[in-house]
Amino acid sequence: MSVDDGVSMDGDDVVDMYTGDTDRKLTVIDAEGVHLSTAWTGIEATLPRPGTFGHGLLGAVFNSRTSEADTSIREAAPVVPRFYRDIAAAGKHMVKAYEAHDAEAANYILIQLS
């Protein structure tokens, strides 16, 4: 690790976390999950039913070749926002753990200095 690697900011080879900045970024990640969920709901409502795109031979070939992807997207898209929320929640938990261990270490140092 080095001073400009974004991990050990002060060059002491120990992971540093700017908890306020990290917490704010995690709030943004959570909000993006909510935005994605809302956006998908609007998009999904405008999509034609699976297998109804086009007519005739070309439409039938297109529908048969895209039906698996169509189904996959329709099943996956609604659950993706949960991953954003889970990542944000886990990250916020880690911020709290980092702060708790930082306070514990600071207290240990104060005791050693007394």
Phi, psi and omega per residue, in radians:
M1 nan 2.580 3.133
S2 -2.334 3.002 -3.098
V3 -1.016 -0.629 -3.076
D4 -1.837 0.459 3.107
D5 -1.575 -0.067 3.140
G6 1.353 0.075 -3.133
V7 -2.008 -0.921 3.096
S8 -1.860 1.515 -3.005
M9 -1.135 -0.535 -3.087
D10 -1.812 0.140 3.047
G11 1.348 0.245 -3.121
D12 -1.598 0.161 -3.140
D13 1.094 0.398 3.059
V14 -2.051 2.424 -3.126
V15 -1.098 2.252 3.094
D16 -1.931 2.507 3.085
M17 -2.308 2.233 2.985
Y18 -1.532 1.686 -2.946
T19 -1.099 -0.671 3.122
G20 -1.102 -0.839 3.115
D21 -1.099 -0.741 -3.131
T22 -1.099 -0.788 -3.141
D23 -1.076 -0.722 3.114
R24 -1.120 -0.712 3.118
K25 -1.134 -0.667 3.118
L26 -1.169 -0.593 3.051
T27 -1.120 -0.677 3.092
V28 -1.125 -0.750 3.121
I29 -1.053 -0.780 3.115
D30 -1.065 -0.774 3.138
A31 -1.114 -0.609 3.098
E32 -1.140 -0.624 3.063
G33 -1.089 -0.743 3.093
V34 -1.119 -0.766 3.128
H35 -1.076 -0.758 3.130
L36 -1.076 -0.747 3.132
S37 -1.078 -0.802 3.130
T38 -1.124 -0.762 -3.129
A39 -1.116 -0.774 -3.121
W40 -1.087 -0.699 3.132
T41 -1.016 -0.760 3.107
G42 -1.160 -0.720 -3.132
I43 -1.188 -0.802 -3.085
E44 -1.036 -0.635 -3.129
A45 -1.137 -0.404 -3.104
T46 -1.681 -0.148 -3.101
L47 -1.296 2.438 3.029
P48 -1.185 2.712 3.105
R49 -1.016 2.614 3.112
P50 -0.989 2.470 3.078
G51 1.350 0.193 -3.095
T52 -1.977 0.190 -3.122
F53 -1.429 2.184 3.072
G54 1.306 3.013 -3.118
H55 -2.371 2.833 3.080
G56 1.318 -2.871 -3.048
L57 -1.114 -0.801 -3.123
L58 -1.068 -0.784 3.109
G59 -1.083 -0.719 3.139
A60 -1.124 -0.737 3.115
V61 -1.140 -0.785 3.127
F62 -1.035 -0.846 -3.123
N63 -1.056 -0.742 -3.123
S64 -1.181 -0.590 -3.106
R65 -1.428 -0.332 -3.101
T66 -1.910 -0.060 -3.044
S67 -1.107 -0.666 -3.140
E68 -1.148 -0.778 3.109
A69 -1.144 -0.710 3.135
D70 -1.033 -0.852 3.129
T71 -1.081 -0.764 -3.125
S72 -1.052 -0.790 -3.139
I73 -1.153 -0.781 -3.130
R74 -1.103 -0.534 3.109
E75 -1.426 -0.651 -3.046
A76 -1.425 -0.698 -3.020
A77 -0.986 -0.746 -3.126
P78 -1.156 -0.411 -3.109
V79 -1.628 -0.229 -3.124
V80 -1.034 -0.741 -3.140
P81 -0.984 -0.501 3.108
R82 -1.050 -0.637 -3.139
F83 -1.152 -0.666 3.064
Y84 -1.073 -0.810 3.137
R85 -1.106 -0.729 -3.136
D86 -1.145 -0.729 3.109
I87 -1.094 -0.782 -3.135
A88 -1.113 -0.760 -3.140
A89 -1.123 -0.759 3.119
A90 -1.126 -0.723 3.119
G91 -1.098 -0.736 3.119
K92 -1.139 -0.622 3.061
H93 -1.093 -0.726 3.134
M94 -1.163 -0.630 3.077
V95 -1.058 -0.804 3.138
K96 -1.103 -0.721 3.113
A97 -1.117 -0.729 3.120
Y98 -1.063 -0.812 -3.138
E99 -1.101 -0.703 3.139
A100 -1.132 -0.775 3.134
H101 -1.212 -0.594 3.085
D102 -1.114 -0.776 3.115
A103 -1.128 -0.694 3.109
E104 -1.084 -0.746 3.126
A105 -1.152 -0.732 3.126
A106 -1.102 -0.717 3.106
N107 -1.107 -0.717 3.112
Y108 -1.057 -0.768 3.131
I109 -1.102 -0.750 3.127
L110 -1.071 -0.725 3.119
I111 -1.109 -0.719 -3.134
Q112 -1.161 -0.548 -3.130
L113 -1.419 -0.281 -3.098
S114 -1.414 nan nan
